[in-house]
Amino acid sequence: MADPRRQLIAFGMASGEPKITQVIDIELVIFDCDGVLVESEGISLRVLSEYLRETGLQVSREEVDARFMGPRLKDIVAEVEAAVGRELGDAWIMEFEERRMKIFETQLVAIPGARHVVSFLANHEVRMCVATQGRLETTHRKLALVGLSEFFPLGAVFSADEVSYGKPHPGVFLYAAESMGVRPERCVVIEDSADGVEAALRAGMQVFHYQSDPHMGSAVGAKPLLSLDGIPQMLEIA
């Protein structure tokens, strides 16, 4: 009989109300980083908006939020290069990263409940990892700044830069599961973005859609998660 601490109840929503449809053994919880573990997206978009205007791309903060929230930095750079008609080069990326990191150093905080839930899962011997659009070095630094790096060592953080395509392609989630030695169907992903939810579903994984705004609505195929503190209950961990 499976350990009840590792069982996930999958919900069907056809009737409009949650109902148990099956019980699946979960061996790995995969967290997105930005917007799930750390409050980094607002900082990143603010710095990017300012830097793009200096680069010659006249876009409003609202346009930046709509166009550049979520993609890998390399994909953002490719789009900006196409818009300004020239290559930006490594120096442009390094300058952006340095500006953003200076603000991270003083302003970055964890998402409410993040430390509590990852500590709780670790204490109950639930395996965890991070699969993010962000670069590896930057992700490790962000986790360290908010006191979460102890839960996600070097071998438990994976970047979409390590695969061919970023989310919504499932590559980074499949790479994370393979690296951790777990089949995709035994994984549950905690995501906040539509692209991330789609990537996890395409990978054949269960998905909890974290919604910091309860009015935003849950992505089709994902179980809504209004607070990270709700994860242990959803995983049926006493």
N, C-alpha and C positions, 0 to 999 in steps of 0.2 A: 504494500500500500504506500502511495506517495506521501512524503512529508507534508502535512497540511500547511506548514509555513511557506512552502514553495508552490502553492496552488493558486492559480488565478481564475476567478470566475469571469467568463466571457459573457457579455450582455447582448441580448437582441433588442432592437428598438422598434420593431415593426408595429407594435401596438401603441407606441408613444410612451410606454413605461418600461423601465428596465426589467428584464426577466432573465433568469439563468438559462443558458442554452447548452453550456458544456463547461467542463473543468479541465484546464490545461496546466501541466507541470511547467513552471517557470524556473530556469536555471540562471538567467542573466538579466539584469536591469540595465538598459542603455540610456544614459542621459544625454540630451543635447546640452550644450554649455550656455551660449548666449541667450538670455531670456528665460532660461530654465534653472540654471545654477547661479549665474551672475547677472547683475543689472548693467550690462555693458552696451546694449544696443543704442540707447539714447545718446551715450557719450560718443560712440563710433559714428553715428549719423550726424551729430553736431560738428565733429571735427571734419568729417568728409565733406559736409556742405560748405564749410569755410574754405577748405583746401581746393575744392572744385572751382569755386569762384576765382581763386587766385590762379588756377590753371587756365582759366578762360572759358569755362563752361558755366553759363549763366542759368542756374537752376535754383528754384526756391527750395526751402527746407521741406515743404510738402512733397515736391517732386522727388527730392532725394529719398525721403522716407518711402515713397511708393515704388521707386525704381531700384533702390539699392539695399533695402532691408532683407538680409538673408543670403544673398549669393556669396560665393567665395571671393576673396579679395582679387585673385587673378582674373575672375570673370568680370568684376567691377572695372578693373583696369582696362580690360579689352574693350568694354563698352565705352569707357571714357575716351580711349584712344581713337575709336571710330568716330566719336562725336567731335573731337577737337582736330582730327586729321593728322595726328602725328604720334609717334611712339613716345611713351613717358619714361620707360627705362626703370632699372632697379633703384636709382636714386630717388625717384618719385615715391616708390613704395616705401623705401626706408624712411623718408621724411614723414610720410603719413603715419607709419607705425610709431616713430619716435614721438610725434606730437600726441598721438592718442595714448601712448603708454604713460607719458608724463601726467596726463589727467587721470588715467587708471590708478596711478600710484597714490593719488590723494582722494579720489572720489569713488572708486569702484567698491561696490558692496555686493553681498550675496542676496539672492532672491529670498524673501521671507520663507522660513521653514526649511531652507536647503540644508543647512548644517545639521539640523535636528533629524531630518529624514535619512540622510546618508549615514549619519552616525548610528541611527536606529537599525538600518539595514545591515551595516557592518557588524554590529553587535549580535545580530541574528544570523550572521554568516551567509547573507545573501550576496552573491557576486555582482559587481557593478563595473561599468566602464563609461567613458564619455566618447561620443561620436559627433564631431562638429564640423561646420563649414570653415571654422577658423584655422589659422596656421598652428602647428604643433607648439612651437616655442612660445607664441603669444598665449595660447590656451593654458599651458602649464603655468605661465606667469600669472594669469588672471586667477586661476584656481589657488595659487599660493597667496595672492594678495587678500583673498577673502577667507583664507584658512581652510580650504578644502583639499589641498594637494595631498594630504596624508591618506585620503581615501582613494585617490586616483594616481597611482605611481606611473612611472614611465611606460610600462607595458599595458596600461589600462586607459590610454588616451589615444584616440584615432582621429585623423583629419581627412577631410575630403580632398586635400592636396595630395594624399597618398594614393588616390584612385583616379580614374580617367575623368570622371564627371562629378560635379557636386549634386546636392539634393535639388530637385526631386528624384534624381537617379538613385537607385538603392545601393550603389556601390559601397559607400562608406559604412553603412550598417552591415552589409554582408561581410565586408572586410573585418569589421570589429568582431562579429560573431565567429568567423573562422579563426581569427587570431586568438580568441578566448576559448576556442574549442567547444562551441555551443551551436547546435542547430538553430536556424532562424526561427522555427516555430516554437522554440523554447525560450525566446527572448521577448521582453516587453520594453517598448521604447517610450520615453517621456519627451514629448516635443511640444513646442509652442507655435510653430509656423505651419502653414498649409503645405509648403514644399517639403518640410520635414515629415509631416504626417504621411504625405503621399509616398515619400521615399521608403518609410518604414513599412507601409502596407504593401508596396511593391516588393519589398524584401521578404514578405510572408511572415511578418512579425505582428504581435499584438501592440496596440498603440493607446497610450493615455495622452489626450490632448490637453495640455496645461493652458488654462485661460486666466490670465491676470485680470481681464475684464469679463465679468460674468455675462455681459450682454453681447459678446462677440460671436457666440455660437460655436458649436463643436463641429469639427470636420467629419464628413461622412466616413463611417468605418472605424472611427476612434471613439474611445470612452472618454467623456468629459471629465476633467480634473480641475476643480476650482481652487485647490490649495495643495501644495506639495505635502502637507501634513496628512492628506488623505491617502497617500500611496500605501502605507502599511495595511490599512483597512481594505483597500482594493486588492491587495495581494494576499489578504486573509492571514496576516501575521499578527498574532495576539500580542 
